């Protein structure tokens, strides 16, 4: 098969997969995805990323996790956008154990999240009373070059105060002020 035929073949598979997912035929979509890989279409990381993205957009988190694990086994990784999408979905679904695994994988591969995704993850960890993980992510934000904002600091301060770790909250407050972030009413109210 020539290069043009190869791309048309792959494009047809991609269209079929997206159509099956939209129609709720997840088993058929997954079978088609694996058929694409095994019928002369060499698997590419982009195919995994696209399929996982489509699954997340259609609230199929469990299947997205399964495909992600298969992808890692095949030696591929997510691109930063797909990492962020999957990480957000995991946090929103309160699947923090898998979110931690994904975060470790991202860190190992040198990928970073955007501020929006960092804030969502910190909020989820705070709501689940996993404040040490939230503080760890706050530390890693600075190391990755993504500066925490007032939402980041306020979320952690509020979470720490709710579990009566006031001294830790005070330390984060000082860190926020030192970083040049002006405290908002929520941060002030939580600390008071």
Contact map, one row per residue, 1 for C-alpha under 8 A:
111011000000000000000000000000000000000000000000000000000000000000000000000000000000000000000000000000000000000000000000000000000000000000000000000000000000000000000000000000000000000000000000
111111000000000000000000000000000000000000000000000000000000000000000000000000000000000000000000000000000000000000000000000000000000000000000000000000000000000000000000000000000000000000000000
111111100000000000000000000000000000000000000000000000000000000000000000000000000000000000000000000000000000000000000000000000000000000000000000000000000000000000000000000000000000000000000000
011111110000000000000000000000000000000000000000000000000000000000000000000000000000000000000000000000000000000000000000000000000000000000000000000000000000000000000000000000000000000000000000
111111111000000000000000000000000000000000000000000000000000000000000000000000000000000000000000000000000000000000000000000000000000000000000000000000000000000000000000000000000000000000000000
111111111100000000000000000000000000000010000000000000000000000000000000000000000000000000000000000000000000000000000000000000000000000000000000000000000000000000000000000000000000000000000000
001111111110000000000000000000000000000000000000000000000000000000000000000000000000000000000000000000000000000000000000000000000000000000000000000000000000000000000000000000000000000000000000
000111111111000000000000000000000000000000000000000000000000000000000000000000000000000000000000000000000000000000000000000000000000000000000000000000000000000000000000000000000000000000000000
000011111111100000000000000000000000000010000000000000000000000000000000000000000000000000000000000000000000000000000000000000000000000000000000000000000000000000000000000000000000000000000000
000001111111110000000000000000000001000010000000000000000000000000000000000000000000000000000000000000000000000000000000000000000000000000000000000000000000000000000000000000000000000000000000
000000111111111000000000000000000000000000000000000000000000000000000000000000000000000000000000000000000000000000000000000000000000000000000000000000000000000000000000000000000000000000000000
000000011111111100000000000000000000000000000000000000000000000000000000000000000000000000000000000000000000000000000000000000000000000000000000000000000000000000000000000000000000000000000000
000000001111111110000000000000011001000000000000000000000000000000000000000000000000000000000000000000000000000000000000000000000000000000000000000000000000000000000000000000000000000000000000
000000000111111111000000000000001000000000000000000000000000000000000000000000000000000000000000000000000000000000000000000000000000000000000000000000000000000000000000000000000000000000000000
000000000011111111100000000000000000000000000000000000000000000000000000000000000000000000000000000000000000000000000000000000000000000000000000000000000000000000000000000000000000000000000000
000000000001111111110000000010010000000000000000000000000000000000000000000000000000000000000000000000000000000000000000000000000000000000000000000000000000000000000000000000000000000000000000
000000000000111111111000000111011000000000000000001000000000000000000000000000000000000000000000000000000000000000000000000000000000000000000000000000000000000000000000000000000000000000000000
000000000000011111111100000010000000000000000000001001000000000000000000000000000000000000000000000000000000000000000000000000000000000000000000000000000000000000000000000000000000000000000000
000000000000001111111110000000000000000000000000000000000000000000000000000000000000000000000000000000000000000000000000000000000000000000000000000000000000000000000000000000000000000000000000
000000000000000111111111110110000000000000000000000000000000000000000000000000000000000000000000000000000000000000000000000000000000000000000000000000000000000000000000000000000000000000000000
000000000000000011111111110010000000000000000000000001100100000000000000000000000000000000000000000000000000000000000000000000000000000000000000000000000000000000000000000000000000000000000000
000000000000000001111111100000000000000000000000000000000100000000000000000000000000000000000000000000000000000000000000000000000000000000000000000000000000000000000000000000000000000000000000
000000000000000000111111100000000000000000000000000000000000000000000000000000000000000000000000000000000000000000000000000000000000000000000000000000000000000000000000000000000000000000000000
000000000000000000011111110000000000000000000000000000000000000000000000000000000000000000000000000000000000000000000000000000000000000000000000000000000000000000000000000000000000000000000000
000000000000000000011111111110000000000000000000000000000000000000000000000000000000000000000000000000000000000000000000000000000000000000000000000000000000000000000000000000000000000000000000
000000000000000000011001111111000000000000000000000000000000000000000000000000000000000000000000000000000000000000000000000000000000000000000000000000000000000000000000000000000000000000000000
000000000000000000000000111111100000000000000000000000000000000000000000000000000000000000000000000000000000000000000000000000000000000000000000000000000000000000000000000000000000000000000000
000000000000000010010000111111110000000000000000000000000000000000000000000000000000000000000000000000000000000000000000000000000000000000000000000000000000000000000000000000000000000000000000
000000000000000111011000111111111000000000000000000000000000000000000000000000000000000000000000000000000000000000000000000000000000000000000000000000000000000000000000000000000000000000000000
000000000000000010000000011111111100000000000000000000000000000000000000000000000000000000000000000000000000000000000000000000000000000000000000000000000000000000000000000000000000000000000000
000000000000000000000000001111111110000000000000000000000000000000000000000000000000000000000000000000000000000000000000000000000000000000000000000000000000000000000000000000000000000000000000
000000000000100110000000000111111111000000000000000000000000000000000000000000000000000000000000000000000000000000000000000000000000000000000000000000000000000000000000000000000000000000000000
000000000000110010000000000011111111100000000000000000000000000000000000000000000000000000000000000000000000000000000000000000000000000000000000000000000000000000000000000000000000000000000000
000000000000000000000000000001111111110000000000000000000000000000000000000000000000000000000000000000000000000000000000000000000000000000000000000000000000000000000000000000000000000000000000
000000000000000000000000000000111111111000000000000000000000000000000000000000000000000000000000000000000000000000000000000000000000000000000000000000000000000000000000000000000000000000000000
000000000100100000000000000000011111111110100000000000000000000000000000000000000000000000000000000000000000000000000000000000000000000000000000000000000000000000000000000000000000000000000000
000000000000000000000000000000001111111111100000000000000000000000000000000000000000000000000000000000000000000000000000000000000000000000000000000000000000000000000000000000000000000000000000
000000000000000000000000000000000111111111000000000000000000000000000000000000000000000000000000000000000000000000000000000000000000000000000000000000000000000000000000000000000000000000000000
000000000000000000000000000000000011111110000000000000000000000000000000000000000000000000000000000000000000000000000000000000000000000000000000000000000000000000000000000000000000000000000000
000000000000000000000000000000000001111111000000000000000000000000000000000000000000000000000000000000000000000000000000000000000000000000000000000000000000000000000000000000000000000000000000
000001001100000000000000000000000001111111100000000000000000000000000000000000000000000000000000000000000000000000000000000000000000000000000000000000000000000000000000000000000000000000000000
000000000000000000000000000000000000110111110000000000000000000000000000000000000000000000000000000000000000000000000000000000000000000000000000000000000000000000000000000000000000000000000000
000000000000000000000000000000000001100011111010000000000000000000000000000000000000000000000000000000000000000000000000000000000000000000000000000000000000000000000000000000000000000000000000
000000000000000000000000000000000000000001111111000000000000000000000000000100000000000000000000000000000000000000000000000000000000000000000000000000000000000000000000000000000000000000000000
000000000000000000000000000000000000000000111111100000000000000000000010000111000000000000000000000000000000000000000000000000000000000000000000000000000000000000000000000000000000000000000000
000000000000000000000000000000000000000000011111110000000000000000000000000000000000000000000000000000000000000000000000000000000000000000000000000000000000000000000000000000000000000000000000
000000000000000000000000000000000000000000111111111000000000000000000000000000000000000000000000000000000000000000000000000000000000000000000000000000000000000000000000000000000000000000000000
000000000000000000000000000000000000000000011111111100000000000000110010000001000000000000000000000000000000000000000000000000000000000000000000000000000000000000000000000000000000000000000000
000000000000000000000000000000000000000000001111111110000000000000000000000001100100000000000000000000000000000000000000000000000000000000000000000000000000000000000000000000000000000000000000
000000000000000000000000000000000000000000000111111111000000000000000000000000000000000000000000000000000000000000000000000000000000000000000000000000000000000000000000000000000000000000000000
000000000000000011000000000000000000000000000011111111100000000100000000000000000000000000000000000000000000000000000000000000000000000000000000000000000000000000000000000000000000000000000000
000000000000000000000000000000000000000000000001111111110000000100110000000000000100010000000000000000000000000000000000000000000000000000000000000000000000000000000000000000000000000000000000
000000000000000000000000000000000000000000000000111111111000000100000000000000000100110000000000000000000000000000000000000000000000000000000000000000000000000000000000000000000000000000000000
000000000000000001001000000000000000000000000000011111111100000000000000000000000000000000000000000000000000000000000000000000000000000000000000000000000000000000000000000000000000000000000000
000000000000000000001000000000000000000000000000001111111111101100000000000000000000000000000000000000000000000000000000000000000000000000000000000000000000000000000000000000000000000000000000
000000000000000000000000000000000000000000000000000111111111100100000000000000000000110010000000000000000000000000000000000000000000000000000000000000000000000000000000000000000000000000000000
000000000000000000000000000000000000000000000000000011111111000000000000000000000000000000000000000000000000000000000000000000000000000000000000000000000000000000000000000000000000000000000000
000000000000000000001100000000000000000000000000000001111111000000000000000000000000000000000000000000000000000000000000000000000000000000000000000000000000000000000000000000000000000000000000
000000000000000000000000000000000000000000000000000000111111100000000000000000000000000000000000000000000000000000000000000000000000000000000000000000000000000000000000000000000000000000000000
000000000000000000000000000000000000000000000000000000111111111100000000000000000000000000000000000000000000000000000000000000000000000000000000000000000000000000000000000000000000000000000000
000000000000000000000000000000000000000000000000000000110011111110000000000000000000010011000000000000000000000000000000000000000000000000000000000000000000000000000000000000000000000000000000
000000000000000000000000000000000000000000000000000000000001111111000000000000000000000000000000000000000000000000000000000000000000000000000000000000000000000000000000000000000000000000000000
000000000000000000000000000000000000000000000000000000100001111111100000000000000000000000000000000000000000000000000000000000000000000000000000000000000000000000000000000000000000000000000000
000000000000000000000000000000000000000000000000001110110001111111110000000000000000010000000000000000000000000000000000000000000000000000000000000000000000000000000000000000000000000000000000
000000000000000000000000000000000000000000000000000000000000111111111000000000000000000000000000000000000000000000000000000000000000000000000000000000000000000000000000000000000000000000000000
000000000000000000000000000000000000000000000000000000000000011111111100000000000000000000000000000000000000000000000000000000000000000000000000000000000000000000000000000000000000000000000000
000000000000000000000000000000000000000000000001000100000000001111111110000000000000000000000000000000000000000000000000000000000000000000000000000000000000000000000000000000000000000000000000
000000000000000000000000000000000000000000000001000100000000000111111111000000000000000000000000000000000000000000000000000000000000000000000000000000000000000000000000000000000000000000000000
000000000000000000000000000000000000000000000000000000000000000011111111100000000000000000000000000000000000000000000000000000000000000000000000000000000000000000000000000000000000000000000000
000000000000000000000000000000000000000000000000000000000000000001111111110000000000000000000000000000000000000000000000000000000000000000000000000000000000000000000000000000000000000000000000
000000000000000000000000000000000000000000001001000000000000000000111111111110000000000000000000000000000000000000000000000000000000000000000000000000000000000000000000000000000000000000000000
000000000000000000000000000000000000000000000000000000000000000000011111111110000000000000000000000000000000000000000000000000000000000000000000000000000000000000000000000000000000000000000000
000000000000000000000000000000000000000000000000000000000000000000001111111100000000000000000000000000000000000000000000000000000000000000000000000000000000000000000000000000000000000000000000
000000000000000000000000000000000000000000000000000000000000000000000111111100000000000000000000000000000000000000000000000000000000000000000000000000000000000000000000000000000000000000000000
000000000000000000000000000000000000000000000000000000000000000000000011111110000000000000000000000000000000000000000000000000000000000000000000000000000000000000000000000000000000000000000000
000000000000000000000000000000000000000000011000000000000000000000000011111111000000000000000000000000000000000000000000000000000000000000000000000000000000000000000000000000000000000000000000
000000000000000000000000000000000000000000001000000000000000000000000011001111100000000000000000000000000000000000000000000000000000000000000000000000000000000000000000000000000000000000000000
000000000000000000000000000000000000000000001001100000000000000000000000000111111110000000000000000000000000000000000000000000000000000000000000000000000000000000000000000000000000000000000000
000000000000000000000000000000000000000000000000100000000000000000000000000011111110000000000000000000000000000000000000000000000000000000000000000000000000000000000000000000000000000000000000
000000000000000000000000000000000000000000000000000000000000000000000000000001111111000000000000000000000000001110000000000000000000000000000000000000000000000000000000000000000000000000000000
000000000000000000000000000000000000000000000000000000000000000000000000000001111111100000000000000000000000000000000000000000000000000000000000000000000000000000000000000000000000000000000000
000000000000000000000000000000000000000000000000100110000000000000000000000001111111110000000000000000000000000000000000000000000000000000000000000000000000000000000000000000000000000000000000
000000000000000000000000000000000000000000000000000000000000000000000000000001111111111000000000000001000100000010000000000000000000000000000000000000000000000000000000000000000000000000000000
000000000000000000000000000000000000000000000000000000000000000000000000000000011111111100000000000000000000000011001000000000000000000000000000000000000000000000000000000000000000000000000000
000000000000000000000000000000000000000000000000000010010000000000000000000000001111111110000000000000000000000000000000000000000000000000000000000000000000000000000000000000000000000000000000
000000000000000000000000000000000000000000000000000110010000100100000000000000000111111111000000000000000000000000000000000000000000000000000000000000000000000000000000000000000000000000000000
000000000000000000000000000000000000000000000000000000000000000000000000000000000011111111100000001001100000000000001000100000000000000000000000000000000000000000000000000000000000000000000000
000000000000000000000000000000000000000000000000000000000000000000000000000000000001111111110000000000000000000000001001100000000000000000000000000000000000000000000000000000000000000000000000
000000000000000000000000000000000000000000000000000000010000100000000000000000000000111111111000000000000000000000000000000000000000000000000000000000000000000000000000000000000000000000000000
000000000000000000000000000000000000000000000000000000000000100000000000000000000000011111111111011000000000000000000000000000000000000000000000000000000000000000000000000000000000000000000000
000000000000000000000000000000000000000000000000000000000000000000000000000000000000001111111111001000000000000000000001100100000000000000000000000000000000000000000000000000000000000000000000
000000000000000000000000000000000000000000000000000000000000000000000000000000000000000111111110000000000000000000000001000100000000000000000000000000000000000000000000000000000000000000000000
000000000000000000000000000000000000000000000000000000000000000000000000000000000000000011111110000000000000000000000000000000000000000000000000000000000000000000000000000000000000000000000000
000000000000000000000000000000000000000000000000000000000000000000000000000000000000000001111111000000000000000000000000000100000000000000000000000000000000000000000000000000000000000000000000
000000000000000000000000000000000000000000000000000000000000000000000000000000000000000001111111111000000000000000000000000000000000000000000000000000000000000000000000000000000000000000000000
000000000000000000000000000000000000000000000000000000000000000000000000000000000000000001100111111100000000000000000000000010000000000000000000000000000000000000000000000000000000000000000000
000000000000000000000000000000000000000000000000000000000000000000000000000000000000000000000011111110000000000000000000000000000000000000000000000000000000000000000000000000000000000000000000
000000000000000000000000000000000000000000000000000000000000000000000000000000000000000001000011111111000000000000000000000000000000000000000000000000000000000000000000000000000000000000000000
000000000000000000000000000000000000000000000000000000000000000000000000000000000000001001100011111111100000000000000000000000000000000000000000000000000000000000000000000000000000000000000000
000000000000000000000000000000000000000000000000000000000000000000000000000000000000000000000001111111110000000000000000000000000000000000000000000000000000000000000000000000000000000000000000
000000000000000000000000000000000000000000000000000000000000000000000000000000000000000000000000111111111000000000000000000000000000000000000000000000000000000000000000000000000000000000000000
000000000000000000000000000000000000000000000000000000000000000000000000000000000010001000000000011111111100000000000000000000000000000000000000000000000000000000000000000000000000000000000000
000000000000000000000000000000000000000000000000000000000000000000000000000000000000001000000000001111111110000000000000000000000000000000000000000000000000000000000000000000000000000000000000
000000000000000000000000000000000000000000000000000000000000000000000000000000000000000000000000000111111111000000000000000000000000000000000000000000000000000000000000000000000000000000000000
000000000000000000000000000000000000000000000000000000000000000000000000000000000000000000000000000011111111100000000000000000000000000000000000000000000000000000000000000000000000000000000000
000000000000000000000000000000000000000000000000000000000000000000000000000000000010000000000000000001111111111100000000000000000000000000000000000000000000000000000000000000000000000000000000
000000000000000000000000000000000000000000000000000000000000000000000000000000000000000000000000000000111111111100000000000000000000000000000000000000000000000000000000000000000000000000000000
000000000000000000000000000000000000000000000000000000000000000000000000000000000000000000000000000000011111111000000000000000000000000000000000000000000000000000000000000000000000000000000000
000000000000000000000000000000000000000000000000000000000000000000000000000000000000000000000000000000001111111000000000000000000000000000000000000000000000000000000000000000000000000000000000
000000000000000000000000000000000000000000000000000000000000000000000000000000000000000000000000000000000111111100000000000000000000000000000000000000000000000000000000000000000000000000000000
000000000000000000000000000000000000000000000000000000000000000000000000000000010000000000000000000000000111111110000000000000000000000000000000000000000000000000000000000000000000000000000000
000000000000000000000000000000000000000000000000000000000000000000000000000000010000000000000000000000000110011111000000000000000000000000000001000000000000000000000000000000000000000000000000
000000000000000000000000000000000000000000000000000000000000000000000000000000010011000000000000000000000000001111101100000000000000000000000000000000000000000000000000000000000000000000000000
000000000000000000000000000000000000000000000000000000000000000000000000000000000001000000000000000000000000000111111100000000000000000000000000010000000000000000000000000000000000000000000000
000000000000000000000000000000000000000000000000000000000000000000000000000000000000000000000000000000000000000011111110000000000000000000000000011110000000000000000000000000000000000000000000
000000000000000000000000000000000000000000000000000000000000000000000000000000000000000000000000000000000000000001111111000000000000000000000000000000000000000000000000000000000000000000000000
000000000000000000000000000000000000000000000000000000000000000000000000000000000001001100000000000000000000000011111111100000000000000000000000000000000000000000000000000000000000000000000000
000000000000000000000000000000000000000000000000000000000000000000000000000000000000000000000000000000000000000011111111110000000000000010001000000000010000000000000000000000000000000000000000
000000000000000000000000000000000000000000000000000000000000000000000000000000000000000000000000000000000000000000111111111000000000000000000000000000110010000000000000000000000000000000000000
000000000000000000000000000000000000000000000000000000000000000000000000000000000000000100110000000000000000000000011111111100000000000000000000000000000000000000000000000000000000000000000000
000000000000000000000000000000000000000000000000000000000000000000000000000000000000001100100000000000000000000000001111111110000000010000000000000000000000000000000000000000000000000000000000
000000000000000000000000000000000000000000000000000000000000000000000000000000000000000000000000000000000000000000000111111111000000010011000000000000010011000000000000000000000000000000000000
000000000000000000000000000000000000000000000000000000000000000000000000000000000000000000000000000000000000000000000011111111100000010000000000000000000011000000000000000000000000000000000000
000000000000000000000000000000000000000000000000000000000000000000000000000000000000000000110100000000000000000000000001111111110000000000000000000000000000000000000000000000000000000000000000
000000000000000000000000000000000000000000000000000000000000000000000000000000000000000000000001000000000000000000000000111111111110110000000000000000000000000000000000000000000000000000000000
000000000000000000000000000000000000000000000000000000000000000000000000000000000000000000000000000000000000000000000000011111111110010000000000000000000011001100000000000000000000000000000000
000000000000000000000000000000000000000000000000000000000000000000000000000000000000000000000000000000000000000000000000001111111100000000000000000000000000001000000000000000000000000000000000
000000000000000000000000000000000000000000000000000000000000000000000000000000000000000000000000000000000000000000000000000111111100000000000000000000000000000000000000000000000000000000000000
000000000000000000000000000000000000000000000000000000000000000000000000000000000000000000000000000000000000000000000000000011111110000000000000000000000000001000100000000000000000000000000000
000000000000000000000000000000000000000000000000000000000000000000000000000000000000000000000000000000000000000000000000000011111111110000000000000000000000000000000000000000000000000000000000
000000000000000000000000000000000000000000000000000000000000000000000000000000000000000000000000000000000000000000000000000011001111111000000000000000000001001100000000000000000000000000000000
000000000000000000000000000000000000000000000000000000000000000000000000000000000000000000000000000000000000000000000000000000000111111100000000000000000000000000000000000000000000000000000000
000000000000000000000000000000000000000000000000000000000000000000000000000000000000000000000000000000000000000000000000000010000111111110000000000000000000000000000000000000000000000000000000
000000000000000000000000000000000000000000000000000000000000000000000000000000000000000000000000000000000000000000000000111011000111111111000000000000000001000000000000000000000000000000000000
000000000000000000000000000000000000000000000000000000000000000000000000000000000000000000000000000000000000000000000000000000000011111111100000000000000001000000000000000000000000000000000000
000000000000000000000000000000000000000000000000000000000000000000000000000000000000000000000000000000000000000000000000000000000001111111110000000000000000000000000000000000000000000000000000
000000000000000000000000000000000000000000000000000000000000000000000000000000000000000000000000000000000000000000000100010000000000111111111000000000000000000000000000000000000000000000000000
000000000000000000000000000000000000000000000000000000000000000000000000000000000000000000000000000000000000000000000000010000000000011111111100000100010000000000000000000000000000000000000000
000000000000000000000000000000000000000000000000000000000000000000000000000000000000000000000000000000000000000000000000000000000000001111111110000000000000000000000000000000000000000000000000
000000000000000000000000000000000000000000000000000000000000000000000000000000000000000000000000000000000000000000000000000000000000000111111111000000000000000000000000000000000000000000000000
000000000000000000000000000000000000000000000000000000000000000000000000000000000000000000000000000000000000000000000100000000000000000011111111111100000000000000000000000000000000000000000000
000000000000000000000000000000000000000000000000000000000000000000000000000000000000000000000000000000000000000000000000000000000000000001111111111100000000000000000000000000000000000000000000
000000000000000000000000000000000000000000000000000000000000000000000000000000000000000000000000000000000000000000000000000000000000000000111111110000000000000000000000000000000000000000000000
000000000000000000000000000000000000000000000000000000000000000000000000000000000000000000000000000000000000000100000000000000000000000000011111110000000000000000000000000000000000000000000000
000000000000000000000000000000000000000000000000000000000000000000000000000000000000000000000000000000000000000000000000000000000000000000001111111000000000000000000000000000000000000000000000
000000000000000000000000000000000000000000000000000000000000000000000000000000000000000000000000000000000000000001100000000000000000000000001111111100000000000000000000000000000000000000000000
000000000000000000000000000000000000000000000000000000000000000000000000000000000000000000000000000000000000000000100000000000000000000000001100111110000000000000000000000000000000000000000000
000000000000000000000000000000000000000000000000000000000000000000000000000000000000000000000000000000000000000000100000000000000000000001001100011111111000000000000000000000000000000000000000
000000000000000000000000000000000000000000000000000000000000000000000000000000000000000000000000000000000000000000100000000000000000000000000000001111111000000000000000000000000000100000000000
000000000000000000000000000000000000000000000000000000000000000000000000000000000000000000000000000000000000000000000000000000000000000000000000000111111100000000000000000000010000111100000000
000000000000000000000000000000000000000000000000000000000000000000000000000000000000000000000000000000000000000000000010000000000000000000000000000111111110000000000000000000000000000000000000
000000000000000000000000000000000000000000000000000000000000000000000000000000000000000000000000000000000000000000000110010000000000000001000000000111111111000000000000000000000000000000000000
000000000000000000000000000000000000000000000000000000000000000000000000000000000000000000000000000000000000000000000000000000000000000000000000000111111111100000000000000110010000000000100000
000000000000000000000000000000000000000000000000000000000000000000000000000000000000000000000000000000000000000000000000000000000000000000000000000001111111110000000000000000000000001101100000
000000000000000000000000000000000000000000000000000000000000000000000000000000000000000000000000000000000000000000000010011001000000000000000000000000111111111000000000000000000000000000100000
000000000000000000000000000000000000000000000000000000000000000000000000000000000000000000000000000000000000000000000000011001000010011000000000000000011111111100000000100100000000000000000000
000000000000000000000000000000000000000000000000000000000000000000000000000000000000000000000000000000000000000000000000000000000000000000000000000000001111111110000000110110000000000000100110
000000000000000000000000000000000000000000000000000000000000000000000000000000000000000000000000000000000000000000000000000000000000000000000000000000000111111111000000100000000000000001100110
000000000000000000000000000000000000000000000000000000000000000000000000000000000000000000000000000000000000000000000000000001101010000000000000000000000011111111100000000000000000000000000000
000000000000000000000000000000000000000000000000000000000000000000000000000000000000000000000000000000000000000000000000000001000010000000000000000000000001111111111101100000000000000000000000
000000000000000000000000000000000000000000000000000000000000000000000000000000000000000000000000000000000000000000000000000000000000000000000000000000000000111111111100100000000000000000000110
000000000000000000000000000000000000000000000000000000000000000000000000000000000000000000000000000000000000000000000000000000000000000000000000000000000000011111111000000000000000000000000000
000000000000000000000000000000000000000000000000000000000000000000000000000000000000000000000000000000000000000000000000000000001000000000000000000000000000001111111000000000000000000000000000
000000000000000000000000000000000000000000000000000000000000000000000000000000000000000000000000000000000000000000000000000000000000000000000000000000000000000111111100000000000000000000000000
000000000000000000000000000000000000000000000000000000000000000000000000000000000000000000000000000000000000000000000000000000000000000000000000000000000000000111111111100000000000000000000000
000000000000000000000000000000000000000000000000000000000000000000000000000000000000000000000000000000000000000000000000000000000000000000000000000000000000000110011111110000000000000000000010
000000000000000000000000000000000000000000000000000000000000000000000000000000000000000000000000000000000000000000000000000000000000000000000000000000000000000000001111111000000000000000000000
000000000000000000000000000000000000000000000000000000000000000000000000000000000000000000000000000000000000000000000000000000000000000000000000000000000000000100001111111100000000000000000000
000000000000000000000000000000000000000000000000000000000000000000000000000000000000000000000000000000000000000000000000000000000000000000000000000000000001110110001111111110000000000000000010
000000000000000000000000000000000000000000000000000000000000000000000000000000000000000000000000000000000000000000000000000000000000000000000000000000000000100000000111111111000000000000000010
000000000000000000000000000000000000000000000000000000000000000000000000000000000000000000000000000000000000000000000000000000000000000000000000000000000000000000000011111111100000000000000000
000000000000000000000000000000000000000000000000000000000000000000000000000000000000000000000000000000000000000000000000000000000000000000000000000000001001100000000001111111110000000000000000
000000000000000000000000000000000000000000000000000000000000000000000000000000000000000000000000000000000000000000000000000000000000000000000000000000001000100000000000111111111000001000000000
000000000000000000000000000000000000000000000000000000000000000000000000000000000000000000000000000000000000000000000000000000000000000000000000000000000000000000000000011111111100000000000000
000000000000000000000000000000000000000000000000000000000000000000000000000000000000000000000000000000000000000000000000000000000000000000000000000000000000000000000000001111111110000000000000
000000000000000000000000000000000000000000000000000000000000000000000000000000000000000000000000000000000000000000000000000000000000000000000000000001001000000000000000000111111111111000000000
000000000000000000000000000000000000000000000000000000000000000000000000000000000000000000000000000000000000000000000000000000000000000000000000000000000000000000000000000011111111111000000000
000000000000000000000000000000000000000000000000000000000000000000000000000000000000000000000000000000000000000000000000000000000000000000000000000000000000000000000000000001111111100000000000
000000000000000000000000000000000000000000000000000000000000000000000000000000000000000000000000000000000000000000000000000000000000000000000000000000000000000000000000000000111111100000000000
000000000000000000000000000000000000000000000000000000000000000000000000000000000000000000000000000000000000000000000000000000000000000000000000000000000000000000000000000000011111110000000000
000000000000000000000000000000000000000000000000000000000000000000000000000000000000000000000000000000000000000000000000000000000000000000000000000011000000000000000000000000011111111000000000
000000000000000000000000000000000000000000000000000000000000000000000000000000000000000000000000000000000000000000000000000000000000000000000000000001000000000000000000000000011001111100000000
000000000000000000000000000000000000000000000000000000000000000000000000000000000000000000000000000000000000000000000000000000000000000000000000000001000100000000000000000010011000111110110000
000000000000000000000000000000000000000000000000000000000000000000000000000000000000000000000000000000000000000000000000000000000000000000000000000001000100000000000000000000000000011111110000
000000000000000000000000000000000000000000000000000000000000000000000000000000000000000000000000000000000000000000000000000000000000000000000000000000000000000000000000000000000000001111111000
000000000000000000000000000000000000000000000000000000000000000000000000000000000000000000000000000000000000000000000000000000000000000000000000000000000100010000000000000000000000000111111100
000000000000000000000000000000000000000000000000000000000000000000000000000000000000000000000000000000000000000000000000000000000000000000000000000000001110110000000000000000000000001111111110
000000000000000000000000000000000000000000000000000000000000000000000000000000000000000000000000000000000000000000000000000000000000000000000000000000000000000000000000000000000000001111111111
000000000000000000000000000000000000000000000000000000000000000000000000000000000000000000000000000000000000000000000000000000000000000000000000000000000000000000000000000000000000000011111111
000000000000000000000000000000000000000000000000000000000000000000000000000000000000000000000000000000000000000000000000000000000000000000000000000000000000110010000000000000000000000001111111
000000000000000000000000000000000000000000000000000000000000000000000000000000000000000000000000000000000000000000000000000000000000000000000000000000000000110010000100110000000000000000111111
000000000000000000000000000000000000000000000000000000000000000000000000000000000000000000000000000000000000000000000000000000000000000000000000000000000000000000000000000000000000000000011111
